[in-house]
Amino acid sequence: MAEQDNNLNDQQTPETLEDSLSKTEVLLEENKDVISKVLIGIAIIIAGYFGYNNMFAEPAEQAALEEIWPAQKMFEQQLFDSASTEFEYILENHGGTKAGNLAGLYLGISQLQSGNFVEALTALEAFDAEGKLSPGLKVGLIGDCHSELGDVDKAVASYKKAASLLDSKGVSPYYLKKAGIILEQNGKSADAVEVYELALNTYLSTSAPSVQSVKTEMEMLLARAKASK
């Protein structure tokens, strides 16, 4: 994944859309940082819940935790095929545990990264997302599956829902940008304009330095979509 494949410079024109906004590159590059941060957060929550030394975990949960850590290492090393095999085993043998449920999320992402989009969709839909972050991440990843499978409407709906669930200035614009990009790629510039405006008005109306680069990029995407209407 190249750094921020969808960043647009001042010289970029609508004619470069297909090359600069490859769906696969969007999936493999942009998701990496978001997914990594959320997975780290979930892993910390689970580790904290049971205790790092597993002293308070019941036997089934402890067994699942012991199985999942090596599989996570494979995932971190981007050995997605091997990781998928391990996460499938954990799901089959420890599916009723919290760590086993988390393996379902890892499995979905691993399959997605391996290009097995139908299998990824199945795993992600089965994942029981709880808490503040994981429901939005789940829906966003499901959007990636639909995008790669060519279902534009479901992909856009998932990205918009993920943005709403996460409701964050830091993450929601990312999913709305992906929705807008897919709409543009499929000749729906007018709908893309609405999505970009939603991102700007709802999450990027502030002039805070922390969002300025994202805001500038979104304004450029909006201008391009308007020019293509």
C-alpha positions in Angstrom: 0.0 0.0 0.0 1.4 3.4 -0.9 1.0 6.2 1.5 -2.5 7.8 1.2 -3.2 6.7 -2.4 -6.2 9.0 -2.5 -4.4 12.2 -1.6 -4.9 14.7 -4.4 -2.5 17.4 -5.3 -3.4 20.7 -6.9 -2.6 19.5 -10.4 -4.8 16.4 -10.3 -7.8 16.3 -12.6 -10.9 14.2 -12.9 -9.3 12.3 -15.7 -6.9 10.6 -13.2 -9.7 9.2 -11.1 -9.5 5.6 -12.2 -5.7 5.4 -11.7 -5.5 7.3 -8.4 -8.5 5.7 -6.7 -8.0 2.0 -7.3 -10.4 0.2 -5.0 -7.8 -2.4 -4.1 -5.3 0.2 -3.2 -7.9 2.0 -1.1 -8.6 -1.3 0.7 -5.1 -2.3 1.3 -3.5 1.1 2.2 -6.1 3.2 3.9 -7.7 0.5 6.0 -4.3 -0.5 7.5 -3.9 2.3 10.0 -7.6 2.4 11.0 -7.9 -1.3 11.4 -4.6 -1.6 13.3 -5.6 1.1 15.8 -9.0 -0.4 16.4 -7.7 -4.0 16.7 -5.1 -2.9 19.2 -7.8 -1.2 21.2 -10.0 -4.3 21.1 -7.0 -6.5 22.1 -6.2 -4.3 25.0 -9.8 -4.4 26.2 -9.9 -8.1 26.1 -6.5 -8.5 27.7 -7.6 -6.1 30.4 -10.9 -7.8 30.9 -9.2 -11.1 31.7 -6.0 -9.8 33.1 -2.7 -10.2 31.3 -1.8 -13.2 33.4 -5.2 -14.8 32.7 -5.6 -15.4 36.5 -9.3 -14.5 36.4 -10.2 -16.0 33.1 -12.4 -19.1 33.1 -10.8 -22.1 31.4 -12.6 -21.8 28.1 -11.6 -18.1 27.8 -8.1 -18.7 28.9 -7.7 -21.5 26.3 -9.0 -19.2 23.6 -6.7 -16.4 24.6 -3.7 -18.8 24.5 -4.7 -19.8 20.9 -5.3 -16.3 19.6 -2.1 -14.6 20.4 0.1 -16.6 18.0 -2.5 -16.1 15.3 -2.4 -12.4 15.9 1.3 -12.4 15.4 0.8 -14.0 12.0 -1.7 -11.3 11.2 0.7 -8.6 12.2 3.3 -10.1 9.9 0.8 -10.0 7.1 0.8 -13.8 6.8 -2.9 -13.6 6.0 -3.4 -17.1 4.6 -1.8 -18.8 7.6 -3.6 -16.4 10.0 -6.9 -17.3 8.4 -6.3 -21.0 9.0 -5.5 -20.3 12.7 -8.5 -18.0 13.2 -10.8 -20.6 11.6 -9.6 -23.2 14.0 -10.1 -20.8 16.9 -13.7 -20.1 15.8 -14.5 -23.8 15.4 -13.1 -24.7 18.8 -13.6 -21.5 20.9 -16.4 -19.7 19.1 -18.5 -19.2 22.2 -15.8 -17.1 23.9 -14.9 -13.4 23.7 -11.5 -14.2 22.2 -13.1 -16.7 19.8 -15.5 -14.0 18.7 -12.6 -11.6 18.1 -11.0 -14.3 16.0 -14.0 -13.9 13.7 -13.1 -10.3 13.1 -9.5 -11.1 12.4 -10.6 -13.9 10.1 -12.8 -11.5 8.1 -9.9 -9.0 7.7 -7.4 -11.7 6.8 -9.8 -13.1 4.1 -10.4 -9.5 2.9 -6.6 -8.9 2.6 -6.2 -12.2 0.8 -8.9 -11.3 -1.8 -11.4 -13.8 -0.6 -14.3 -11.3 -0.4 -17.2 -13.7 -0.1 -15.6 -15.6 2.7 -14.6 -12.3 4.4 -18.2 -11.0 4.2 -19.5 -14.2 5.8 -16.9 -14.0 8.7 -17.6 -10.3 9.3 -21.3 -10.6 9.3 -21.0 -13.4 11.9 -18.8 -11.3 14.1 -20.7 -10.0 17.2 -19.5 -6.4 17.4 -19.9 -4.7 20.8 -18.6 -1.5 22.3 -17.9 1.9 20.9 -15.5 1.1 18.0 -16.0 -2.4 16.7 -19.6 -2.0 15.4 -18.5 0.8 13.1 -15.3 -1.1 12.0 -17.4 -4.2 11.2 -19.8 -2.2 9.0 -17.0 -0.4 7.3 -15.2 -3.7 6.5 -18.5 -5.1 5.2 -18.6 -2.1 2.9 -15.1 -3.0 1.6 -16.4 -6.5 0.8 -19.4 -5.2 -1.1 -17.2 -2.7 -2.9 -14.8 -5.5 -4.1 -17.8 -7.6 -5.0 -19.1 -4.8 -7.2 -22.2 -4.0 -5.1 -22.0 -0.2 -5.1 -25.2 0.5 -3.3 -24.5 -1.8 -0.4 -20.9 -0.6 -0.2 -22.0 3.1 0.0 -24.7 2.3 2.5 -22.2 0.5 4.7 -19.7 3.3 4.6 -22.3 5.9 5.5 -23.5 3.7 8.3 -19.9 3.1 9.6 -19.4 6.9 9.6 -22.5 7.4 11.6 -21.7 4.6 14.1 -18.2 5.8 14.7 -19.3 9.5 14.8 -15.8 10.8 14.9 -14.0 13.7 13.2 -11.0 11.5 12.9 -12.5 8.4 11.3 -16.0 9.2 9.9 -14.7 11.4 7.0 -12.5 8.5 6.0 -15.5 6.3 5.4 -17.5 9.1 3.7 -14.6 9.7 1.4 -14.6 6.0 0.4 -18.3 6.2 -0.3 -17.9 9.3 -2.4 -15.0 7.8 -4.3 -17.0 4.7 -5.2 -19.9 6.8 -6.3 -17.5 8.8 -8.6 -16.0 5.6 -10.0 -19.5 4.5 -11.0 -20.6 7.7 -12.6 -22.7 9.0 -9.7 -21.0 12.3 -9.1 -24.2 14.0 -7.9 -24.5 11.5 -5.1 -20.8 11.9 -4.3 -21.3 15.6 -3.9 -23.9 14.9 -1.2 -21.5 12.6 0.6 -18.6 15.0 0.5 -20.8 17.8 1.7 -22.1 15.6 4.6 -18.5 15.0 5.6 -17.6 18.7 5.5 -20.7 19.9 7.2 -20.9 17.2 9.9 -17.3 16.4 10.8 -15.0 19.0 9.2 -16.7 22.3 9.8 -14.1 23.2 12.4 -10.9 25.0 11.5 -8.8 23.0 14.0 -5.3 22.1 12.6 -5.9 18.4 13.4 -8.5 18.1 10.6 -7.2 20.7 8.2 -5.5 18.4 5.8 -8.5 16.1 5.7 -10.8 19.1 5.2 -8.7 20.4 2.3 -8.7 17.0 0.6 -12.5 16.7 1.0 -13.0 20.1 -0.5 -10.9 19.1 -3.5 -12.9 15.9 -3.9 -16.1 17.9 -3.6 -14.9 20.4 -6.3 -14.0 17.5 -8.6 -17.3 15.8 -8.1 -19.2 19.0 -8.8 -17.2 19.5 -12.0 -18.2 16.0 -13.2 -21.9 16.4 -12.5 
